[in-house]
């Protein structure tokens, strides 16, 4: 699958919105109006609200969701790669 042609299916978009909303800390946010997301990008993914959403918590939930769906796991494979050792050497 070409990453330029990727478009998130609406059912997954709905789940991303739910996840963002579950991590929204303010119902009266003037940026996202309490939704947890500001808008939808061209690839049908959401833009998290930077003022009231904990992005790390939302990312963890999204990663858990993606892990269960093969086509998403394939597209977001970099989420599951182990970080490279910055020193370049092996750890004991």
N, C-alpha and C positions, 0 to 999 in steps of 0.2 A: 504494500500500500504506500503510495507516494504521500509524504507528509504535507505537500502543498495542496493535495486534493482532499485531505481529511476534513470531514465535517461531523461534529458530534451529533449523534442521533438525539431527537427530541426527548426520548425517555431518559437518556443519560443527562441531558440538560436539566430536566426536572429534578433529578436526584442531586445534581450539583447545586441547584437553587435551594433545595431542602437542606443540604449540608451547610451552605453559607448562612441560611436563616437560623439554623440551630446554633451557630456560633456568633450571631449578632448580639452585641452587648447593650445596644440602645434602641429602643423602639421609636424614639423621636429624632433619629439621625437625619440631618438635612442633606446628607450626601446620598444615602441609599433609601431613605424613608422607612428604615426598619426592616428592609428585606435581607440585608447582608451582602447584596451585590448591586453594582452600579449600572450594569448594562450587559449586553451580549455582543461578543466579538464576531468577526466574519466567519470564523470556523465553528460557530454555534457554542462557544464556551463562554462562561461568565467572567466578569471582571469583579473581583472581590472588593468590598468597601474597605478602604485603607484606614478609615477612622474608627470603625466599631467592630471589626471582625478580627479574631485571632487567626492569622493566616497559617500558622504552624498547626494548630488544632484542626482547621478546615482541611489542610493538606493531608494530614494523617487520615482523616475520615475518607477523603477522596481516594487516597492510595489503597485503603482497605476495600473500598467499593470496586475500584479498577482491578484489583487482584482477583476478584471472583468472575470477571467477564473476559474471556479469551481475546476477543477482538480489541478491547480497550487495553488489555495488558500488552498486547503486541504493539499497539501504537505508543503507549506510554512506557515502553520497556526501560527507559533510562531511570524511571522512578525506583526500579528494583535492582539496579546495578550497585555493587558495593563501591564506595568511594576509594579512589586510588591512594596509596600511601604517599604522602607529600615528600617524604625523605628519599624515596626511590629505593630504599633498602627493605629487606625483609624483617619482620618483627619476630622476636623470639618467643 
